[in-house]
Amino acid sequence: MNWKRATIAAVCVVPLILLFGYGMTRDPKDIPSPLPGHQATPFSLAVFAPGQPPLNRTPGDTIRLADLKGEVVVLNFWASWCLSCRDEHQILSETARSYAGKPVHFVGVLYNDEPANGTQWIAQMGGQSYPSVMDPGARTAINYGLYGVPETYFLDGTGRIAYKATGPVNAMIIRRIVDSLMAAGAK
C-alpha cells in the first residue's frame, strides 16, 4: 500500500465527511433572515383577486402598507405553480376569516405568476377569504428578501417585520404570532 496516496486521500475525504455530518444536523427549512425587527418596506399593489366578504377588496383597488398602519398584517407570497402553496391555502383562508372584524389584515402576493393563473388557481382551491395583489417585476418580493414561495411575513402594528415563516404555515403558528402581535399592540 502506498502510504503517501492514502494520506492524501484521507486529507481530502475527512473534511468532506465532517462537512456532510455538520449539514445533517441543520434544518433545511431554517433560512435566517435579517428582516425581522426592521421596518417593512412600503408597498402599493393592485388587487387582482378580491377575496370573499367581509375581507374582500374590489379588483383594481390598491392596497398600501401605509394604510394598514396600526394593524397586524399577514403578508403571504404564493404562486399558482407552487405545490407547497396548496398545503397552506385553506388554512390561511380559514384563519383569515376567523380574524374578520379584528385589527388584522391578510394579503396574498402573487409571485412570478400571471393574475389569470392566480385567479384560476384560487377558484380551483375553493376560493380565498382575503384579497391577493399583483407584484409586477417581483419588486416587493425582492424588497422583502424572498427566498421562494410560500413565505409569510407577519408585520406588527408599527409596520415592523415581527416574524418570517419559510414554507407552508399552519393554523397554530399563524394564531400564536397574530395573537401575540395583537396583544403587544393593545398595550
N, C-alpha and C positions, 0 to 999 in steps of 0.2 A: 504494500500500500504506500502511496506517495503522501507523506505527511504534509508536504507543502500545499498540495491540492486540497486535502481535507481541511486544513486550517483556513484556507481562502474560502472554501465553501461554507464552513461554519461561520466565519466572519460575515458573510453575505446573508446567510439564511436566518441566523439567530435574531438579528434586528427585525426582519420581516415577521417572524413568528411573534415577537414581542409586540409589534405594531398591530397585527391582527388580533392578538389577545386583548390588547387595550381597546380596540374598536368593538369587540364583542361585549364589553362592559358598558358601552354607551347606548343611550336610547336614540334611535334614528329619527324619532318624531320631535326630539328636543332640539330645536333650532333657536339658539339665543338671538334675541332682538334688542337693539339698543333703544328702541322707541318707547317701551313702557316707562312712564314717568315724565315724558316730554309732551309738549303741546302738539296736538294733532294738526296735520297740515289741512288748512281750509280747502273746501271743495264746493263746487256749484255744478250739479249734474242733473241732466234731464231725465224725467221719469218715462220709461217705456212700458213698464208693466205696473198697472195701478194698484194691485193688491185687492183685498176684499174689505167691505165695510166692517168695522168702523176705522180701520187703519189705512184705508185706501187714499190714493192721491190721483189726480187727473193726469192721464198721459200728456206729456209735453210740459207739465209743471216742472219747476226747478227745485231741487232740494239743496239747500245751502247749510253747511255745518254751522255757520254763524246764527242761523235762525233756530237752531236746536240748543243753543246755549242755555244752561240751567237744567238740562235734562240728560239722562243717560242715553247713549247712542250705541247700538249694537250694529256694527258695520260688517256685513258678510260678503266676501268676494267669492264668486262662483262662476261656473260656465256650463253650458248645455253638454259639452263633450267630457265633462268631469264625472267619472264614475263615483268617486267618494262624495261628491255633492249630493248624489241621490240618497246616501246614507243619512244625511243630516237635514234634508229638506223638510220633511214632515215635522220633525222635532222643532226646528226653528219656527215654522209656521204656527204650530200649536202653542209654543211658548210665547211667541209674539202676541197671539190672540189673548192669552191669559193675562198679559200686561196692558191690555186696552184700557184707556182711561187713566193710566198712571204716567208719571213723567219719564217714559222710556220710549225710544223710537228705534225700530228695527228697519234697516235699509239694506237691500241687496245690491251689490255692484257687479254688473256683468263684466267679466274679464276676457279679453281677446276673443270675442264672440259677436255674432250678429244679433241684433234685437229680435228679428223674426225667429231665429233659432231659440232664443231665450223664451219668447212668448209661447212657442210651440212646446218647449220642454216643460214650462210651468203648467200648461194645460194637461200634458201627459201625466204630470206628477199630482194632479188633482187640485191645482190652484195654489195660491200663495196668499197669506193674510196680510203681508206688508208689501210696500212698493219696492220695485227694483229700478235702478238707474243705469244709464249707459256711461261708459268710461272711455271716451274717444282717445285713441292712441295710448291707452293704458296709463295715462299721466297720473291719475290718482293712485293706481296700484304701485307705480314706481315711487311716488312720494311716500307711500306707506311701507316701502321695502318688502313688497310681496314676494315670497319665495315660490308660490304656486297656489293652486286652489284645491280645496277650500281653505280659506283663512278667515278668522273672525277677530275683529278688533272691538274692544269694549272701551268706550270713552266716558269719562265721568262728566259731571255737570259743568265743570270748568273748561271742558274741551281737551283735557289731557288723556293720553292713552294710558289706561289703567292695566290692561291685560291684552295679550295676543294669544289666540289659540290657533295652532297649526294642525290642519287635518279636520275631520268631522268632529263637531261638538255634540255633546249630549245634553239633555234637559237639566241634569243635576249641575253640570258646570255652568250653564247659562244662568240658571236661577241663583246659584251661590254667588256668582260675580255680580249680576244685576242687583240682587237684593242688598249686597254689601255696598255697592256704589250708591244705591238709593238711600240707604241708612246713613252713609257718610255725608251725602248731600243734604239730608234733613237736619243735620246738626248746626 
